[in-house]
Amino acid sequence: MPHLDENLRYATVTVTRCIDPRDLSREFWMLHDVSLQGCRLVKSFESQDAATYALQCDGGRATTGDAQWQFAPEKLVGMLHVRLGGKNMTFYQRIVATPIGSCE
């Protein structure tokens, strides 16, 4: 987070896993960082081609954020935006998923 080496700020990670489009609130790995303990995404809107989640944090912290997902037959794109409370720091995480088969 704030103390990342410059070469990690734009890291790209490629993984193969099954994603459940009915609940995308846990797909952003940054939500597991210690600085976001007690924070979770809560669905606020969903349509056939998009979903929006609001970031809710326990303990009265001023951390805010949201996530938007766009659904298309050929890919699933998600963007998490976070502003850490008490600090003038923002970050985002982007996920692009391409279907490669069915989940077993």
C-alpha positions as CSV (number, residue, x, y, z in Angstrom):
1,M,0.0,0.0,0.0
2,P,1.7,3.3,0.9
3,H,5.1,1.8,1.1
4,L,5.1,-0.2,-2.0
5,D,8.2,-0.3,-4.1
6,E,7.8,1.6,-7.3
7,N,8.1,-1.6,-9.3
8,L,5.0,-3.1,-7.5
9,R,2.7,-0.2,-8.1
10,Y,1.8,-1.4,-11.5
11,A,2.1,-5.2,-10.9
12,T,0.1,-7.5,-13.2
13,V,-0.9,-10.9,-11.8
14,T,-2.4,-13.7,-14.0
15,V,-4.3,-16.5,-12.3
16,T,-6.8,-19.2,-13.5
17,R,-9.7,-19.7,-11.2
18,C,-13.5,-19.9,-11.2
19,I,-15.4,-16.6,-10.6
20,D,-19.0,-16.6,-9.5
21,P,-20.7,-13.6,-11.2
22,R,-23.6,-13.8,-8.7
23,D,-21.2,-12.6,-5.9
24,L,-18.2,-10.6,-6.9
25,S,-17.7,-8.9,-3.6
26,R,-14.6,-11.0,-2.7
27,E,-12.8,-11.1,-6.0
28,F,-10.5,-8.1,-5.3
29,W,-7.4,-9.4,-3.5
30,M,-6.6,-6.0,-2.1
31,L,-9.6,-6.3,0.3
32,H,-7.5,-8.8,2.2
33,D,-4.7,-6.3,3.0
34,V,-4.3,-5.4,6.6
35,S,-5.0,-1.8,5.9
36,L,-8.6,-2.8,4.9
37,Q,-9.4,-5.1,7.7
38,G,-13.1,-4.7,8.6
39,C,-14.0,-3.5,5.1
40,R,-16.2,-5.3,2.7
41,L,-18.1,-4.7,-0.5
42,V,-21.9,-4.6,-0.3
43,K,-24.0,-4.8,-3.5
44,S,-25.9,-1.6,-4.2
45,F,-27.0,-2.2,-7.8
46,E,-27.2,-5.0,-10.3
47,S,-28.5,-5.3,-13.9
48,Q,-28.0,-7.8,-16.7
49,D,-24.8,-6.1,-17.8
50,A,-23.4,-4.4,-14.7
51,A,-23.1,-4.4,-10.9
52,T,-22.0,-1.8,-8.4
53,Y,-20.8,-2.4,-4.8
54,A,-20.2,0.1,-2.0
55,L,-17.2,-0.3,0.3
56,Q,-18.3,-0.4,4.0
57,C,-15.8,-0.3,6.8
58,D,-16.3,-1.0,10.5
59,G,-15.0,1.2,13.3
60,G,-16.0,4.6,12.0
61,R,-13.0,4.8,9.7
62,A,-13.2,7.4,7.0
63,T,-12.1,4.9,4.3
64,T,-14.5,5.0,1.3
65,G,-14.7,3.3,-2.0
66,D,-16.7,1.3,-4.5
67,A,-16.4,-1.3,-7.1
68,Q,-18.1,-1.5,-10.6
69,W,-18.4,-4.6,-12.7
70,Q,-19.2,-4.8,-16.4
71,F,-20.5,-8.1,-17.8
72,A,-20.1,-9.0,-21.5
73,P,-20.2,-12.5,-23.1
74,E,-16.5,-12.3,-23.9
75,K,-15.2,-10.9,-20.6
76,L,-15.9,-9.6,-17.1
77,V,-14.2,-6.3,-16.0
78,G,-14.1,-5.1,-12.5
79,M,-12.6,-1.9,-11.0
80,L,-12.2,-1.3,-7.2
81,H,-11.6,2.4,-6.1
82,V,-10.5,3.1,-2.5
83,R,-9.7,6.3,-0.6
84,L,-8.1,5.5,2.7
85,G,-9.5,7.5,5.6
86,G,-7.2,9.9,7.5
87,K,-4.7,9.7,4.7
88,N,-4.6,11.5,1.4
89,M,-4.1,8.2,-0.5
90,T,-6.2,6.5,-3.2
91,F,-5.7,3.4,-5.2
92,Y,-7.5,1.2,-7.6
93,Q,-7.4,-2.5,-8.6
94,R,-8.6,-3.7,-12.0
95,I,-9.7,-7.3,-12.9
96,V,-10.3,-8.5,-16.4
97,A,-11.6,-12.1,-16.6
98,T,-12.0,-14.1,-19.8
99,P,-14.0,-17.3,-19.8
100,I,-12.0,-20.4,-20.6
101,G,-14.5,-23.1,-19.7
102,S,-17.1,-24.2,-17.2
103,C,-16.3,-24.3,-13.4
104,E,-16.2,-27.9,-12.1
